[in-house]
Amino acid sequence: MVLSLHLKPVLMLDDDQFFELCGINRDLRLERTAQGELIIMAPAGGDSGRRCANFLIELGFWHRRNNLGIVFDSSTGFKLPNGADRSPDAAWVKLERWQALSESQRRKFPPLAPDFVTEIRFPSDALKTLQTKMQEYVDCGVQLGFLIDPETQRVEIYRPGRDAEVLQSPQVLDGEDVLPGARLNLQDVLF
Protein backbone atom coordinates (compact mmCIF):
# COMPACT_ATOMS: atom_id res chain seq x y z
CA MET A 1 0.00 0.00 0.00
CA VAL A 2 1.29 3.45 -0.94
CA LEU A 3 -0.10 6.71 0.41
CA SER A 4 0.72 10.25 -0.69
CA LEU A 5 0.39 13.18 1.71
CA HIS A 6 0.38 16.73 0.39
CA LEU A 7 1.97 18.83 3.12
CA LYS A 8 2.36 22.22 1.44
CA PRO A 9 1.37 24.94 2.30
CA VAL A 10 0.36 23.73 5.78
CA LEU A 11 3.63 22.05 6.69
CA MET A 12 7.12 22.26 5.22
CA LEU A 13 9.71 19.77 6.44
CA ASP A 14 13.33 20.74 6.10
CA ASP A 15 15.91 18.02 5.39
CA ASP A 16 16.76 17.47 9.06
CA GLN A 17 13.09 17.22 10.06
CA PHE A 18 12.41 14.72 7.26
CA PHE A 19 15.42 12.65 8.33
CA GLU A 20 14.14 12.63 11.94
CA LEU A 21 10.62 11.71 10.78
CA CYS A 22 12.05 8.70 8.93
CA GLY A 23 14.06 7.71 12.00
CA ILE A 24 11.08 7.65 14.36
CA ASN A 25 8.92 5.77 11.83
CA ARG A 26 11.27 2.91 10.97
CA ASP A 27 8.36 0.54 10.25
CA LEU A 28 7.44 2.66 7.24
CA ARG A 29 9.37 3.42 4.08
CA LEU A 30 9.14 7.16 3.57
CA GLU A 31 10.13 9.16 0.51
CA ARG A 32 9.61 12.79 -0.42
CA THR A 33 9.02 14.11 -3.93
CA ALA A 34 10.77 17.16 -5.33
CA GLN A 35 7.51 19.06 -4.68
CA GLY A 36 7.57 18.11 -0.96
CA GLU A 37 4.84 15.46 -1.14
CA LEU A 38 5.35 12.72 1.45
CA ILE A 39 5.15 9.15 0.09
CA ILE A 40 4.35 6.49 2.71
CA MET A 41 4.94 2.84 1.84
CA ALA A 42 4.33 -0.20 4.00
CA PRO A 43 7.20 -2.62 4.53
CA ALA A 44 7.65 -5.24 1.82
CA GLY A 45 5.91 -8.59 2.02
CA GLY A 46 7.91 -11.81 2.27
CA ASP A 47 8.11 -12.58 -1.43
CA SER A 48 9.04 -9.01 -2.35
CA GLY A 49 11.65 -8.85 0.40
CA ARG A 50 13.12 -12.16 -0.79
CA ARG A 51 13.42 -10.85 -4.35
CA CYS A 52 15.14 -7.65 -3.17
CA ALA A 53 17.53 -9.60 -0.96
CA ASN A 54 18.43 -11.95 -3.81
CA PHE A 55 19.18 -9.01 -6.09
CA LEU A 56 21.34 -7.40 -3.39
CA ILE A 57 23.23 -10.67 -2.99
CA GLU A 58 24.02 -10.67 -6.73
CA LEU A 59 25.12 -7.03 -6.59
CA GLY A 60 27.11 -7.76 -3.43
CA PHE A 61 28.99 -10.65 -5.06
CA TRP A 62 30.07 -8.36 -7.89
CA HIS A 63 30.97 -5.61 -5.39
CA ARG A 64 33.18 -7.91 -3.29
CA ARG A 65 35.15 -8.99 -6.38
CA ASN A 66 35.67 -5.43 -7.65
CA ASN A 67 35.40 -3.04 -4.68
CA LEU A 68 34.79 -0.06 -6.95
CA GLY A 69 32.11 1.60 -4.85
CA ILE A 70 29.48 1.26 -2.15
CA VAL A 71 26.30 -0.87 -2.25
CA PHE A 72 23.10 0.30 -0.52
CA ASP A 73 19.83 -1.44 0.33
CA SER A 74 16.28 -0.11 0.29
CA SER A 75 16.55 1.45 3.72
CA THR A 76 18.96 4.11 2.37
CA GLY A 77 17.55 7.45 1.32
CA PHE A 78 19.31 9.70 -1.17
CA LYS A 79 18.80 13.46 -1.46
CA LEU A 80 18.58 13.85 -5.23
CA PRO A 81 19.70 17.05 -7.00
CA ASN A 82 16.04 17.94 -7.75
CA GLY A 83 15.26 18.03 -4.00
CA ALA A 84 13.51 14.64 -3.78
CA ASP A 85 14.42 12.09 -1.12
CA ARG A 86 14.28 8.62 -2.69
CA SER A 87 15.09 5.09 -1.52
CA PRO A 88 15.73 2.68 -4.39
CA ASP A 89 15.50 -1.04 -3.65
CA ALA A 90 19.23 -1.33 -4.42
CA ALA A 91 21.80 1.31 -5.27
CA TRP A 92 25.50 1.65 -5.92
CA VAL A 93 27.77 4.71 -5.80
CA LYS A 94 31.31 4.93 -7.20
CA LEU A 95 33.90 4.96 -4.43
CA GLU A 96 35.39 8.35 -5.34
CA ARG A 97 31.96 10.00 -5.29
CA TRP A 98 31.18 8.47 -1.88
CA GLN A 99 34.57 9.50 -0.48
CA ALA A 100 34.00 13.08 -1.67
CA LEU A 101 31.09 13.40 0.77
CA SER A 102 31.67 14.72 4.27
CA GLU A 103 31.13 12.47 7.25
CA SER A 104 27.91 14.30 8.15
CA GLN A 105 26.61 13.93 4.58
CA ARG A 106 27.24 10.17 4.75
CA ARG A 107 25.37 9.86 8.06
CA LYS A 108 22.13 11.33 6.72
CA PHE A 109 20.64 10.98 3.24
CA PRO A 110 23.65 11.34 0.93
CA PRO A 111 23.15 14.41 -1.29
CA LEU A 112 23.69 12.71 -4.63
CA ALA A 113 22.11 10.50 -7.23
CA PRO A 114 23.57 6.98 -7.15
CA ASP A 115 25.41 5.79 -10.25
CA PHE A 116 23.19 2.69 -10.37
CA VAL A 117 19.70 1.97 -9.01
CA THR A 118 17.20 -0.87 -9.07
CA GLU A 119 13.51 -0.83 -8.31
CA ILE A 120 11.66 -4.13 -7.99
CA ARG A 121 7.94 -3.85 -8.53
CA PHE A 122 5.90 -5.05 -5.56
CA PRO A 123 2.28 -6.21 -6.07
CA SER A 124 1.02 -2.89 -4.63
CA ASP A 125 3.19 -0.74 -6.94
CA ALA A 126 1.71 1.03 -9.95
CA LEU A 127 3.99 0.43 -12.95
CA LYS A 128 3.58 4.01 -14.26
CA THR A 129 4.66 5.42 -10.88
CA LEU A 130 7.83 3.31 -10.90
CA GLN A 131 8.58 4.24 -14.52
CA THR A 132 8.28 7.92 -13.60
CA LYS A 133 10.55 7.35 -10.60
CA MET A 134 13.14 5.61 -12.80
CA GLN A 135 13.12 8.54 -15.23
CA GLU A 136 13.54 10.91 -12.28
CA TYR A 137 16.63 8.99 -11.21
CA VAL A 138 18.15 9.26 -14.70
CA ASP A 139 17.24 12.95 -14.94
CA CYS A 140 19.09 13.48 -11.64
CA GLY A 141 22.28 11.74 -12.81
CA VAL A 142 21.83 7.98 -12.41
CA GLN A 143 23.82 6.28 -15.18
CA LEU A 144 22.07 2.89 -15.21
CA GLY A 145 18.80 1.72 -13.71
CA PHE A 146 16.86 -1.54 -13.71
CA LEU A 147 13.11 -1.68 -13.16
CA ILE A 148 12.37 -5.33 -12.46
CA ASP A 149 8.76 -6.52 -12.70
CA PRO A 150 8.43 -10.11 -11.44
CA GLU A 151 4.70 -10.18 -12.27
CA THR A 152 5.31 -9.78 -16.01
CA GLN A 153 8.91 -11.07 -15.89
CA ARG A 154 10.03 -7.91 -17.66
CA VAL A 155 13.00 -5.68 -16.99
CA GLU A 156 13.22 -2.09 -18.17
CA ILE A 157 16.74 -0.69 -18.48
CA TYR A 158 17.14 3.07 -18.04
CA ARG A 159 20.13 5.06 -19.29
CA PRO A 160 20.69 8.80 -19.86
CA GLY A 161 19.58 10.13 -23.24
CA ARG A 162 17.85 6.92 -24.33
CA ASP A 163 14.39 5.39 -24.17
CA ALA A 164 13.97 2.55 -21.72
CA GLU A 165 14.97 -0.80 -23.17
CA VAL A 166 12.55 -3.63 -22.34
CA LEU A 167 13.74 -7.22 -21.90
CA GLN A 168 11.38 -10.16 -21.49
CA SER A 169 12.43 -12.85 -18.99
CA PRO A 170 16.18 -12.17 -18.98
CA GLN A 171 18.23 -14.67 -17.01
CA VAL A 172 21.15 -12.28 -16.49
CA LEU A 173 21.62 -8.49 -16.60
CA ASP A 174 24.87 -6.89 -17.70
CA GLY A 175 26.24 -4.03 -15.61
CA GLU A 176 27.62 -2.39 -18.77
CA ASP A 177 30.30 0.25 -18.16
CA VAL A 178 28.63 1.46 -14.93
CA LEU A 179 29.15 -1.85 -13.11
CA PRO A 180 32.09 -3.22 -15.13
CA GLY A 181 32.11 -6.97 -15.41
CA ALA A 182 28.81 -7.41 -13.52
CA ARG A 183 26.60 -10.26 -14.71
CA LEU A 184 23.64 -10.18 -12.33
CA ASN A 185 21.68 -13.45 -12.22
CA LEU A 186 17.92 -12.87 -12.04
CA GLN A 187 16.86 -16.48 -11.49
CA ASP A 188 15.83 -15.84 -7.86
CA VAL A 189 14.54 -12.32 -8.56
CA LEU A 190 12.18 -12.74 -11.52
CA PHE A 191 11.05 -16.31 -11.03
N, C-alpha and C positions, 0 to 999 in steps of 0.2 A: 504494500500500500504506500502510495506517495501522496503527500499533502503539500500544497503551496500556500504560504501565508504572505500576504501583501502587508508590509509594515509601514511603508511611507504613506503619508506624511506624519502619521501618528508617532512612530518610533523609528529612530535611526540608530543602528548598532555600529559602533566603530570596530576596527579590526580586533582590538583587545577584548571588547565586550563579546564579540562573536566567538572568539577563541574560548573565553570563559564559559559561554553558553554551551558550546560543544563539550567542554570538559565536565560540566555538571549534568549533562544528559547523555552519558556514554552508551546508554541502551538504544539510542537513536543515531541514525546517520544523518547529519545535517550538512547542507550545502547552502550557498548563497549565490544568487545570480548577480550579474553585473549591475542590474537595476535595484539590488537590495532585497529582492524577494527571497524569503526563507523557504527552502525545500526540506521537508521532513520525510525521511524514509525509515521504514521499520527494518530491523535486522534481517539478514538473509535467512531463508529457510535452509534445511539440511542439504538438499540437492544442489541448490545454488551456491551455498558455501563450499561444498565439496568441489564443484567445478572451478570456483575461484582459487581454492587451495591448490588444485592440480595444475592450474595454469601458473601460479606463483612458483610451484616446485620446478616446472620446466624452465621458467625464467631464471630461477635461482641456480639451477644446474649450469646454465650458460654463464651466469654471473660469476660463479665460483671458478670456472675455468679461465675466465678472461679478466675479471677484476677491473673493468673499465669505468665503473660508475657505481651507483647506489640503487638498490631495488626497494620499492615501497609497496605496502599492501593497501587495502581499501580503507583502512582507518586513518590514512594520511591525507590531510587537506593541503591544497596548494593555492596560494593567492596568485591568480592569473593576472597578466598585464592589463586586462580589461576591467579588473576590480572584482571579478567573481571568485568565490572560494569553492573549489571543486575537489572531489575525492574519487579518482578513478579506481576501478577494481584492482588494477596493477599499474605500476609506473616505474620508470627508470630515468635517472638523470646522470649525465656524463660527470665523471669524477671532478674534472676541473671546474665545472659549473657549480657543483655542490661545495667544493672547497673555497670558492669565491664568496660564499655567503658567510656572514658573521655568525658567531655562536648563538646569539639571540634570534637571528633569522631562522636558524636550523631548529631551534626549540619550538617555535610556533609553526604557523603554516608557511612553508618556504615561499618567498615572493618570486616565483618563476613558473614557467610552463615546463613540465617534464619534456625530455627528448622523445620519450615513448610512453604511450598509454594504452590500456585495454579496458574496455567495458564489456561485461558479460550480461546479456539480457536475462533478467529474472522474469518469471511468469507475470508479475505485476507491472513490469515496465512497458511503456508505450514505445514502439519502435521509432516513431517520428521524433519523440523527445530525445532518445539516445542518439539518433542521427544528427540532430541539431547540436547536442552536447559535443559529439565528435568533431563537428565542423568548428565549433567554438574553440576546442583544443587546438586544432590546426591553425585557426586564425590568430591564436595567441602565441604560436611558435612551436607547437609539437611537430616533430619531424615524421613520425610514423605512429599510426593508431590502428588498433584492431577492435572492431565491434563484432563480438561473437554472439550468435543467436542459436542456442542449442535447440530451440523449438523447431526451427526451419533448417537447422544444420548449415546455416550460411555464415560466412565471415565477410564483413566489409572492411576493406583496407583503405585508410585515409592517409594522404600525403599532401604536402603543400602544393598549390597550383594545379592540382589534378582532381578529376571526379573520383568518387569512391569506386574502387574496384571490388566486384562481388565474386566470391568463390563459393561454389556449392560443395559441401562435405569434404573440405580439405583434410588430409591426414596430418600434414605438417605445414607450419608457416615459417617463412624465411624472414630473418631479421634485417635483411638488406644491408645497406651501409650504416644504418643507425645502430643496429645490434650485430656487428660483424661476426659472421660465422654461426649465428644462432639458427637452429632448426628446431622450432618449438612443436613438440608432438601434441596433437589435439585429441588423441584417442579418448582420454579420460575427461575431456572438457566438453566436446560436442556430443559424445555418444553415451 
